């Protein structure tokens, strides 16, 4: 089944984000070989050139390494993976806070709401 990609942003950027999420969440483990460009393109329902562009971007970031005859593997640098994970989390939090403030909430109100909705008294 094709991935849920939308046309409001570049497709390759959405693919980069999706594969980053798969790496930081452990779907692809450090040192693990990822599927080929063609396999991923077929799975995502995109042109292989688009997938190639996304994977090249992941290589530039260092999360993925190309091995000449073996395809691509996830970096074994766990610190880099954690830094990427934290960066994604920070962005998600900032976007959430911005949307909540646009709804008229103040930070203390957001925290109260989060505590209520998660049952967490330690937030």
Secondary structure, DSSP 8 states (H G I E B T S, - for coil): ------TTS-HHHHHHHHHHHHHHTTSS-TT-B---HHHHHHHHTS-HHHHHHHHHHHHHHTSEEEETTTEEEE-S-HHHHHHHHHHHHHHHHHHHHHHHHHTT--HHHHHHHHHHHHT-TT-
